[in-house]
């Protein structure tokens, strides 16, 4: 992926040198919106939006897009994790744009815009101004400032109040989480990870305008948008007619499979512990360590990053960060007397998690039921075990 983007940046630089920035477009020029279907990688699951400029008189056929990573950004990976990564606008020849998505087997649809020559020149002037070194970078945000949301902004800033959306085409408004899930397989690590990392802030209903963080909604919205009272889309064309591939991973690679195995192991080991009134300390170490590490990650994304979507994440209740410390205590044979109180507290947190889910304060992955069940079974047994040991001592 890195080599591919680097290659595109080289092409961008070449195109930049050959582009006549100050040239006025000819009457034969066209401006269109390009929408790209989903791909295999998580970053490609939600599609892509870009603007195409064609002018056969000037020999121009180029694509402007706001989805380029800036690999020159210092501390690239750290900034990516902390939500401080800069993205840039780029411009590449259309033939390379088309070839790239043909290789990735993703459909591409084009909507030619009903704009006159003066308006086309205004759009290009705006885009070229964005391409200047001092303007090209922007702080990416998955929900509120990405390659799709930037497209309507181009037209809004270029045309002002004469550019108007009609939101009546929306049959229903969804939450951000529901919108994200449209393109994800519920039984996938991508979906499970997103539901784990993103907080309750994405469980509010998105406004019609906020739906435009997904390229497919930009595509649909443009069909219901006017410029000076006239439909802005003049003609639609399918450039690459490629069916979207369904995300069908083998069962043994899915989270449902592995979480179910963990649940079975927890049930079996807990049952044998119950029959013999003993405690498998390695199982307890594993459960506390994993939930503790998950909790630390959730708190890091919540408090130590600029990602807006990771705030107020109540996964931190069942994935309780202090468990990472407790993991090294439960591995010992003799445990402190307060351990039973701590586990009762964890059990209460599981109940609170279920209540939060029930009242849709935060909607969790459906697969979390397996995790909560495994933890509840083990916690309840540990309470029983410690109480039995205390009674035995008396």
Legacy VTK file of the C-alpha trace (Angstrom):
# vtk DataFile Version 3.0
C-alpha trace
ASCII
DATASET POLYDATA
POINTS 394 float
0.000 0.000 0.000
2.852 2.353 0.879
4.542 1.796 -2.483
1.270 2.320 -4.269
0.602 5.666 -2.593
4.204 6.750 -3.101
3.844 5.903 -6.783
0.687 7.984 -7.000
2.450 10.897 -5.327
5.181 10.742 -7.953
2.509 10.829 -10.625
0.904 13.740 -8.831
4.155 15.682 -8.916
4.561 14.979 -12.620
1.006 16.067 -13.321
1.518 19.194 -11.252
4.476 20.280 -13.378
2.546 19.791 -16.591
-0.659 21.501 -15.515
-1.340 25.027 -16.683
-2.755 26.450 -13.479
-3.615 29.851 -14.883
-5.127 28.598 -18.144
-8.831 29.276 -18.633
-10.908 26.240 -19.480
-12.429 25.870 -22.917
-16.182 25.586 -23.632
-15.655 21.826 -24.144
-14.469 21.326 -20.564
-16.401 19.219 -18.045
-16.485 18.874 -14.266
-17.808 15.685 -12.714
-18.038 13.871 -9.404
-16.454 10.421 -9.215
-17.677 7.886 -6.669
-15.776 4.666 -6.022
-17.227 1.484 -4.545
-15.934 -0.470 -1.591
-12.690 -2.442 -1.530
-11.187 -5.275 0.478
-9.060 -3.258 2.918
-10.735 -1.609 5.898
-9.648 1.812 4.632
-11.421 1.050 1.342
-14.615 -0.396 2.837
-16.440 2.917 2.731
-15.611 3.997 -0.823
-14.056 7.183 -2.144
-15.094 10.494 -3.707
-13.161 12.733 -6.082
-13.641 15.463 -8.697
-12.732 14.968 -12.344
-11.714 17.769 -14.713
-11.776 17.161 -18.469
-10.815 19.607 -21.186
-9.962 18.018 -24.558
-8.925 21.400 -25.956
-6.210 21.799 -23.311
-5.455 18.074 -23.152
-6.517 17.837 -19.503
-8.117 14.802 -17.870
-7.255 14.829 -14.183
-8.748 13.857 -10.845
-8.678 15.887 -7.631
-9.038 13.951 -4.390
-8.736 14.706 -0.692
-7.785 11.204 0.433
-3.982 11.188 0.163
-1.882 10.379 3.218
0.988 12.730 3.881
3.985 10.440 4.412
6.227 13.453 4.946
4.375 14.207 8.160
6.804 13.754 11.093
5.965 10.798 13.344
3.531 9.415 10.767
2.414 6.315 12.677
2.218 8.082 16.031
0.139 10.877 14.525
-2.114 8.345 12.817
-2.784 6.583 16.125
-3.389 9.823 18.004
-5.711 11.273 15.369
-3.304 14.031 14.415
-2.463 12.825 10.919
-2.549 15.300 8.056
-4.202 14.320 4.794
-3.744 16.249 1.566
-5.526 17.077 -1.635
-3.859 15.500 -4.662
-4.233 15.595 -8.430
-3.454 12.665 -10.713
-4.168 11.817 -14.359
-7.533 10.105 -14.747
-6.016 7.116 -16.541
-4.021 6.209 -13.434
-7.046 6.782 -11.209
-9.125 4.433 -13.354
-6.373 1.825 -13.600
-5.892 1.803 -9.826
-9.534 0.976 -9.098
-9.713 -1.470 -11.972
-6.881 -3.366 -10.295
-8.690 -3.213 -6.959
-11.910 -4.436 -8.625
-14.020 -1.509 -7.447
-16.808 0.154 -9.397
-16.536 3.802 -10.416
-19.524 6.009 -11.232
-19.416 9.491 -12.710
-21.887 12.358 -12.353
-21.277 15.162 -14.833
-22.202 18.494 -13.282
-24.518 21.010 -14.908
-22.226 24.022 -14.499
-21.352 26.731 -16.998
-17.856 27.740 -18.074
-17.509 30.468 -15.462
-18.596 28.071 -12.726
-16.196 25.394 -13.956
-13.341 27.866 -13.822
-14.380 28.831 -10.288
-14.275 25.196 -9.152
-10.828 24.648 -10.655
-9.543 27.894 -9.140
-10.732 26.721 -5.721
-9.119 23.290 -6.142
-5.842 24.737 -7.405
-5.789 27.114 -4.453
-6.199 24.091 -2.170
-3.258 22.430 -3.932
-0.851 25.176 -2.892
1.726 23.869 -0.376
0.401 26.121 2.373
-3.201 24.938 1.825
-3.041 21.299 0.760
-2.879 19.690 4.223
-5.867 19.183 6.486
-6.461 17.312 9.718
-8.387 14.184 8.798
-11.406 13.071 10.792
-13.216 9.914 9.718
-16.706 11.244 10.476
-16.486 14.989 9.981
-13.622 15.823 7.625
-12.632 13.239 5.034
-12.395 12.699 1.280
-16.198 12.626 0.982
-17.154 15.561 3.226
-14.645 17.786 1.426
-16.463 17.398 -1.908
-19.700 19.202 -0.905
-17.543 21.821 0.807
-15.862 22.617 -2.529
-19.221 23.398 -4.127
-20.624 25.200 -1.075
-17.656 27.551 -0.892
-17.574 28.052 -4.651
-21.290 28.667 -5.249
-22.527 29.908 -1.881
-26.287 30.017 -1.254
-27.127 29.146 -4.861
-26.002 25.568 -4.112
-28.781 23.814 -2.176
-29.337 20.290 -0.869
-32.722 18.592 -0.758
-32.695 15.980 1.996
-36.166 14.573 1.294
-34.678 11.576 -0.502
-33.537 10.132 2.841
-36.077 7.520 3.879
-34.633 7.393 7.385
-31.864 9.013 9.364
-29.423 6.658 10.986
-26.859 6.900 13.727
-23.204 7.123 12.796
-22.694 3.548 13.982
-25.544 2.287 11.809
-24.061 4.100 8.818
-20.623 2.607 9.451
-22.108 -0.878 9.724
-23.746 -0.610 6.299
-20.521 -1.698 4.634
-19.200 -4.114 7.259
-19.877 -7.778 7.900
-21.174 -8.121 11.498
-19.057 -11.263 11.890
-15.757 -9.630 10.941
-12.776 -8.475 12.944
-13.127 -5.053 11.310
-16.651 -4.572 12.615
-15.814 -6.030 16.030
-12.739 -3.807 16.340
-14.612 -0.671 15.291
-17.379 -1.342 17.803
-14.713 -1.874 20.459
-12.747 1.291 19.651
-15.530 3.789 18.925
-17.547 5.264 21.759
-21.116 6.269 22.496
-20.693 9.568 20.634
-21.377 7.748 17.351
-24.689 6.379 18.617
-26.477 9.671 18.120
-28.561 10.210 15.010
-26.555 11.819 12.233
-28.088 14.868 10.582
-28.811 14.570 6.840
-25.706 16.643 6.137
-23.593 14.442 8.420
-24.566 11.390 6.348
-22.201 12.809 3.734
-19.143 11.368 5.460
-19.884 8.277 3.357
-19.149 8.658 -0.387
-22.293 6.760 -1.392
-24.401 9.404 0.360
-22.536 12.193 -1.435
-23.377 10.372 -4.667
-27.069 10.094 -3.752
-27.243 13.637 -2.387
-25.910 15.130 -5.617
-28.939 13.683 -7.404
-31.076 15.827 -5.123
-29.069 19.040 -5.213
-29.721 22.200 -7.185
-27.595 25.089 -8.398
-29.589 28.253 -9.040
-32.745 26.166 -8.830
-31.659 23.612 -11.455
-30.455 20.016 -10.853
-26.685 20.052 -10.609
-26.233 16.556 -12.050
-26.417 16.671 -15.832
-25.609 13.063 -16.691
-24.567 9.852 -14.963
-22.129 7.300 -16.354
-20.751 4.019 -15.067
-17.020 4.008 -15.783
-16.187 0.678 -14.158
-19.098 -1.719 -13.773
-17.697 -4.139 -11.206
-19.965 -5.899 -8.685
-19.080 -5.329 -5.049
-17.494 -8.377 -3.491
-19.120 -9.749 -0.365
-16.973 -10.050 2.718
-17.050 -13.797 3.271
-14.197 -14.965 5.440
-13.856 -18.661 6.305
-15.692 -19.466 9.529
-12.482 -20.376 11.366
-11.122 -16.863 10.726
-14.130 -15.019 12.137
-14.501 -13.545 15.634
-17.646 -15.615 16.213
-15.611 -18.807 15.845
-12.781 -17.802 18.179
-14.956 -16.097 20.778
-17.170 -19.185 20.862
-14.121 -21.363 21.481
-13.099 -19.078 24.341
-16.607 -19.304 25.804
-16.553 -23.107 25.610
-13.128 -23.223 27.287
-14.258 -20.855 30.041
-17.368 -22.960 30.638
-15.446 -26.241 30.657
-12.620 -25.060 32.918
-15.045 -23.306 35.250
-17.189 -26.444 35.476
-14.182 -28.623 36.349
-13.100 -26.005 38.893
-16.590 -26.084 40.409
-16.601 -29.882 40.666
-13.254 -29.843 42.471
-13.604 -26.493 44.282
-10.408 -25.149 42.808
-9.321 -22.181 40.717
-7.436 -22.298 37.424
-5.168 -19.301 37.933
-3.950 -19.301 34.323
-7.482 -18.876 33.004
-8.010 -16.008 35.431
-4.697 -14.465 34.435
-5.664 -14.637 30.757
-9.116 -13.106 31.238
-7.868 -10.290 33.457
-4.854 -9.567 31.242
-6.849 -9.422 28.005
-9.679 -7.305 29.427
-7.139 -5.049 31.126
-5.127 -4.505 27.939
-8.322 -3.816 25.996
-9.322 -1.311 28.662
-5.980 0.476 28.491
-6.329 0.760 24.701
-9.879 2.108 25.011
-8.829 4.716 27.578
-5.858 5.702 25.419
-8.122 6.281 22.415
-10.578 8.162 24.631
-8.250 10.510 26.503
-4.908 10.571 24.656
-6.017 11.074 21.054
-7.853 13.679 19.001
-10.247 11.106 17.528
-13.737 12.444 18.238
-15.387 9.078 17.603
-13.491 7.287 20.392
-14.828 9.445 23.234
-17.225 8.253 25.958
-16.576 4.586 25.232
-18.428 2.405 27.731
-16.610 -0.705 26.560
-14.260 0.465 29.299
-16.698 -0.962 31.865
-16.318 -4.634 30.943
-12.797 -4.103 29.571
-11.675 -2.650 32.887
-8.162 -1.211 32.643
-7.086 -2.007 36.269
-7.500 -5.691 35.391
-4.050 -5.565 33.808
-2.623 -5.132 37.313
-5.006 -7.614 38.916
-3.883 -10.228 36.367
-0.525 -10.461 38.129
-2.234 -10.801 41.496
-4.683 -13.580 40.593
-1.808 -15.708 39.357
-0.668 -16.061 42.970
-1.922 -18.852 45.184
-2.786 -16.626 48.135
-5.021 -13.690 47.243
-5.844 -10.558 49.265
-9.128 -10.492 51.168
-10.484 -7.630 49.050
-10.398 -9.712 45.873
-13.984 -10.939 46.304
-15.188 -7.333 46.621
-13.291 -6.417 43.469
-14.858 -9.266 41.481
-18.334 -8.364 42.745
-17.611 -4.848 41.490
-16.613 -6.236 38.062
-19.843 -8.235 37.939
-21.830 -5.076 38.650
-19.970 -3.358 35.794
-21.102 -6.143 33.465
-24.687 -5.443 34.515
-24.247 -1.709 33.920
-22.826 -2.476 30.465
-25.966 -4.454 29.636
-28.177 -1.590 30.862
-26.279 0.915 28.711
-26.788 -1.389 25.740
-30.462 -1.949 26.549
-31.190 1.787 26.637
-29.055 2.352 23.502
-26.748 4.795 25.221
-24.056 2.850 23.400
-24.683 0.000 20.984
-22.086 -2.749 21.197
-21.123 -5.491 18.782
-23.596 -8.370 18.858
-20.566 -10.604 19.405
-19.980 -8.922 22.754
-22.752 -11.123 24.158
-20.291 -14.029 24.019
-17.612 -12.023 25.831
-19.980 -10.785 28.536
-21.348 -14.293 29.055
-17.858 -15.774 29.445
-16.847 -13.078 31.933
-20.092 -13.368 33.892
-19.722 -17.147 34.224
-16.171 -16.828 35.489
-16.852 -13.893 37.819
-19.860 -15.601 39.413
-17.828 -18.742 39.976
-14.939 -16.791 41.500
-17.352 -15.124 43.936
-18.689 -18.567 44.871
-15.146 -19.940 45.173
-13.851 -17.178 47.430
-16.936 -17.296 49.640
-16.576 -21.066 49.958
-12.937 -20.665 50.952
-13.854 -18.048 53.543
-16.520 -20.341 55.040
-14.030 -23.201 55.055
-11.603 -21.167 57.118
-14.309 -20.441 59.678
LINES 1 395
394 0 1 2 3 4 5 6 7 8 9 10 11 12 13 14 15 16 17 18 19 20 21 22 23 24 25 26 27 28 29 30 31 32 33 34 35 36 37 38 39 40 41 42 43 44 45 46 47 48 49 50 51 52 53 54 55 56 57 58 59 60 61 62 63 64 65 66 67 68 69 70 71 72 73 74 75 76 77 78 79 80 81 82 83 84 85 86 87 88 89 90 91 92 93 94 95 96 97 98 99 100 101 102 103 104 105 106 107 108 109 110 111 112 113 114 115 116 117 118 119 120 121 122 123 124 125 126 127 128 129 130 131 132 133 134 135 136 137 138 139 140 141 142 143 144 145 146 147 148 149 150 151 152 153 154 155 156 157 158 159 160 161 162 163 164 165 166 167 168 169 170 171 172 173 174 175 176 177 178 179 180 181 182 183 184 185 186 187 188 189 190 191 192 193 194 195 196 197 198 199 200 201 202 203 204 205 206 207 208 209 210 211 212 213 214 215 216 217 218 219 220 221 222 223 224 225 226 227 228 229 230 231 232 233 234 235 236 237 238 239 240 241 242 243 244 245 246 247 248 249 250 251 252 253 254 255 256 257 258 259 260 261 262 263 264 265 266 267 268 269 270 271 272 273 274 275 276 277 278 279 280 281 282 283 284 285 286 287 288 289 290 291 292 293 294 295 296 297 298 299 300 301 302 303 304 305 306 307 308 309 310 311 312 313 314 315 316 317 318 319 320 321 322 323 324 325 326 327 328 329 330 331 332 333 334 335 336 337 338 339 340 341 342 343 344 345 346 347 348 349 350 351 352 353 354 355 356 357 358 359 360 361 362 363 364 365 366 367 368 369 370 371 372 373 374 375 376 377 378 379 380 381 382 383 384 385 386 387 388 389 390 391 392 393
